[in-house]
Amino acid sequence: MTEIIGVRFKSVGKIYYFSPGGLQITPADKVIVETARGVECGEVVFGNKSVEDDAIVAPLKAVIRIATEDDFRQIEKNKLKEKDAFGICEEKIAKLGLKMNLVDVECTFDNSKLLFYFTAENRVDFRELVKELAGVFRTRIELRQIGVRDEAKMLGGLGICGRPFCCASFLGDFQPVSIKMAKEQSLSLNPTKISGACGRLMCCLKYEQDGYEELFRITPKVGALVETPSGKGTVTDSNLISGKLHVKLEQTGGDAVFTREQVKVLKDSVVRLSREEINALKELEKN
């Protein structure tokens, strides 16, 4: 067994494991740790606990110390530096005529690096920009191109539901969302209806997918051949939530409504996306 703590460096971000190094640490404590980016200050999500050795990637780096008042003052100075760096970087981008949109700036706790996050439609040659920024700040400069989902997560906002973006409020990682999910949930495949403010498929499509998959398992799909109390027929419409099926009967050619419990599947159908639907909506699946 190995003793660990969980630390998060952003309000809604991944949780990283560290060794408490003999300290008793509680949730909400701020700790100073060494990361791949340099020395950083993070917030403890969960305190000392023991886990199986194979649940972590050893060796774990130990906590340097619990944050002090001096550390908090340093963090405030870094925030001011980030704000200044943002303005200066935007001026440099305009001066160099680069087609990129600056999203955020982060300064590592130990001032060893400034990270600039940006979005762009295409690859950007920012070598000259890095040189100019390094000349101003006299520290290591790193520019990272991010996707529109990451941009939404960093900036935050309100979704069409009126609530703060899921990605900016509680989602630590993005879950894969597909057009097939929208199709299976009988949603309109109108991009404005199924995409979020980021222009990609809404993350909330993932939340109910497990439930829909279970309903799909027990509900005949549109096109399925079924045996009903009135004879054989083909399902023309299927409501997964209510379980009601519209069936075109073979003998009479008429339509009838049954529940899924009233029919027996003779040959089920498959939900398919047409090539036109895939081509029209493929951009929505990108990160």
N, C-alpha and C positions, 0 to 999 in steps of 0.2 A: 504494500500500500504506500502511496505517496501523498503527502499533505500539500494542498494547493489553495490558491485563492483565484477568483475570477475578476478580471479588470476590464473595464470598457473605457476607450479613449474619446468616444463621441457619445452624445446622449442616446442615439439609436445606432448602435454599431455592433460589430462582432465582439464576443467576449474572449479574452486571451487569458491563458493560465500562467501563473507565476508561483514560485515557491515563497511562502511567507518568511523564510529565513529566520525562524525562531520567534517572530513577532506575532502577537495576537491581534488580528485585524478584523474589523466588523464592516458590514455593508454600509455604504455611503462615505466611508473613509476615503481620503485622497492619498495616493501613494506615488512615490517616485521610483520608476523602474527603468531598466535599460531595454530598449527594443532595437529592431533592425534599423529604425530611422534615427536612433540616438536616444538620449535620456529623455523620458517623457513623464508627464503627470497624468494619472488616470484615476477613475472612480471605481471603487470596489463594488462589485455586483453581489458577490457572496463571499463570506469570510472563510476562515480556516475549515477545511474539510478533507477527508481522506478518500482517495479513489484508487481503483486498481491500476497497477503500473502500466498495463497495456492500453489504458484509456487516454494516456497522454504521450506526447512526443518528448522524450528525454534528450538532453538534460534541460530542466527548467531554469530560467534565470531567476535569481532571488530578488526580492524587494530591497531597494537600497535604503529607503526610510519612509516613514509616514510623513506626509507633507507638513511643513512648518509654516509659520506666518511669513517668513522670508520667501518661501516657495510660492505662496499665494501672491505676494507682491510681484514676484518675477512673472507669474502668469498674467497679471494685469498689464505689466510692461509689454509682454509679448502680444497681447491683444491690440494695444496701441500701435505696435510695430506692424502687425498684420493689416490694420486699417490703412496706415500710411503706404504700405507696400502695395495694397490693392489699387490705390489711386495712382501711384507711380507707374505700376505695370500697365494700367489702362492707357496712360499717356504714351508709354513706349510702344504699345500695340498700335495705337493710332498713328504715331510718328512713322513706324515701319510699314504701315499699311497691311498688317497681317489680318487674314480673315479668320478670326477666332474670337470667342466670347469668354471673357474671364468670369469664373463662377465663384471661386473662393481662394483664400490664401491661408496657409497654416505655417506657424513658426514653431519649430520644435522647442521643448522646454529649455534645453541648454543652448539655444541660439546657434546650433551648429548647421541648421539648414532651413531654408524657406521653400515651401512647396506651393506652387501655383496650379490650380485646377481650372481647366478650360474645356469648352466644347467647340467643335468645328465640324463642318460637313465633310471636309477632306483632310488629308495629311497636311501638316503645317511645318515649314522649315523655320524653327524658332531659335536657331543657333545664335543669330545676331542679338535676339532678344535676351537670351541667357547671358551673353557677354555684357550687355548694358546693365542688366539687373545685378550681376556679380560686381560690376564696377561701382554701383551705388551702395549696395548693402555689405560688400566685403565678406560674404559668407557663401556657403554652397547653395546653389540654386537648382531646383528640380521642377520641371513643367510636366504635368500629367494630363493627357487628354482623356476625358471621361464621357460616358454615354448620357443620353437624356434622362434615363432613369436615375442615375447617380446625381445628376443636376437637380432633379425634383427632390430627391432625398436631402440634399444639402440645403436647398433654399426653402423647402416647405411650402405650404399653401393649403387651400381648401379644395376638396374633391367635389364632384357633382352631388354627392350625398350631403354636403354641407359640413362634413367633419374634416379635421386635419388629415393630410395625406397619411395613409397607412405606413408608407415607407419612411416617413419623417417622424412618426409617432411611436411605432412599436416593432416594425419589421427589422430584425437584425440583418437578414440576408434576403435578397430577392429570390422568389421561387419562380420556376419556369411556368409561363402561362402560354397557352396555345390557342389558335383559332378553333381547333377541334373542341376545346372546352366550351366556347361560346355556342358552337353549333349543337353540341350535346345538351346544353342548357336551354335550347330553343330560343336563344336571344337573336334579335335582329342583327344581321351581320353588316350593320351600318357603322363605319369607323367612328362616327361621332357619338354613337351609343355605347360602344364597348371599349373605348380608349380613354385613358386618363389625361390629366393636364400635360403629362410628358409626351403625349402622342403615341404611347404604346398601350398594349392591352392592359386593362385594369387588373391590379393585383388581386382584387377581391373575387375575380373569377375562380381563383384557386380555392377559396375558402369552402365553397359548397360542392366542389368537384367530387370528393369522396362520397357524399350523399347521393349525388346524381349517378355516379358509377354503380352504386348499390341498387338504385331504382332501375337503371338500365339492365341490370342483371335479371330482374324479375318482371320487367315490363316489355311486351312485344314492341318492336320498333315499326316505324312507318314502312310499309312494303312487306311486312311479315305475313305469311300464310297461317291462318289460325282456324281452329275448330270452335264454333260458338254454339250456343243452344239452338240457334236457327240455321245451322249448317256452316259449311266452309265459307271463308271470306278473306279479304285482304285488308290489312290495317291501312287506313288513309290518313288518320291523325291520332296522335298519342299524347296524352297529358300525363307526364311523369309524376307530378305532384298529387293530382286527384286519382290517378290510376284509370281514368276513363279512356276508352278506345272507340274511335269511329271506324266501323268496318263496312266495306262494300261486299255484300253477300253474292256468292256465285250463282245461286239458284234464281233469285229474284232480281238481282242487279240493283237492289235498293240499299240504302245506308241504314245502319243500326248502331246503337251505342251500347257498349258492354263495359264491365269493369275488368281489370286484368285477371281477377280471380275467376271470372266466368268463362274465360277462353283457355284453350290449350294451343301452344305454339307447335305448328307442324314444320314450319321452316321460317326461321327468323331472318331479319334483314340486317344490314350494316349501315351505320351513319357515315356517309362519305362527303368529303369536300370536293366540289368540282374544281377543275383547273382554273376556271375564271375566278372563283372565290379565292383560291390560293394566291393567284397572281395579284388580285386586287387588294388583299389584306396582308401579304407577307411582310410588309414594312412594319406592321404593328407588333410582330413577334420579336423584332430586333431589340438588343439592349441599348 
